[in-house]
Amino acid sequence: MDEILIAEALNGQVRIHIADTTALVEEAMEAHAMAPTSCAALGRLLTGAALLASDLKKDDEKITVTVNGHGPAGTLIAQAKGNGDVRGLIGDPALYMFNEATGKLDVGRAVGRNGYLTVMRDMGLKDPFTGTVNLVSGEIGEDLAYYLALSEQVNSVVSVGVLTDPEKGVRAAGGLIISLLPNVPEETIEEVEKIAAGMEHISAYLDRGMGTEDILRALFDDAVILGRKDVRWHCDCSREHFMDALATISKEDLQEMIEAGNTEEIVCHFCNKKYYFTTEDLKEILRRQGVEDR
Ligand SMILES: [Zn+2]
């Protein structure tokens, strides 16, 4: 079961969020039929969004992270809700790009670095909070750390990773954010830098069978667990949602669609689920519009 562990350590001066998102990223890979590099890129972003959303208090509050680095991957969107639901999409799901020098999937080149990362915090208020930063590397983790520092004034270490396998698909996926409280002493900053430098890739820990708590204990001696949150791949689209969308089409256009006599297919871009609307359905929408106009 995927989860995010929330803890504090170093005398309460750092906050730690550790995510195991292996199942979630696996489901995303299936839903979008993603090749390894696309999967690693979107998997990292989904994990980052889930980590940011793990502090949300209400089920319907949500965080949407959008990345576009003008690379072949196109636009990536990850959305995570307070209830633990995560969904997302990527412009090109078919990328397989390998970096010979590092022996790793080349997420940075797939995403590109000539662009931006935007975080929208929607707390159900009129105006959602939005922060945008330029990309640092397109590797997602560094970009999220840069966003947190610049837009939210939080100094942090962010690591997100996806380990793929030609046979098993996603072997391990997860992430971690170590954030420093404001005005911590220099020793604490040095201590965190030391821990970050000695840290392995989060997906490597998970791949060895370590859980989020094992990883926490491996990194910090004095960690105190504050909470846990389940996360999952889930899109909340519905037939009713797309009915409402169709109802915004003008009467004339709906009439034309009905006369053409075709069944309309609508695909949810977040989960690729297909919804079909027959001419009878369209007539029903037209009737509803008529009622509302009276
Ligand atoms: Zn959907």
Residues whose N, C-alpha, C, O or C-beta is under 5 A from the ligand:
A	BS01	ZN	C235 C237 C268 F270 C271 K273
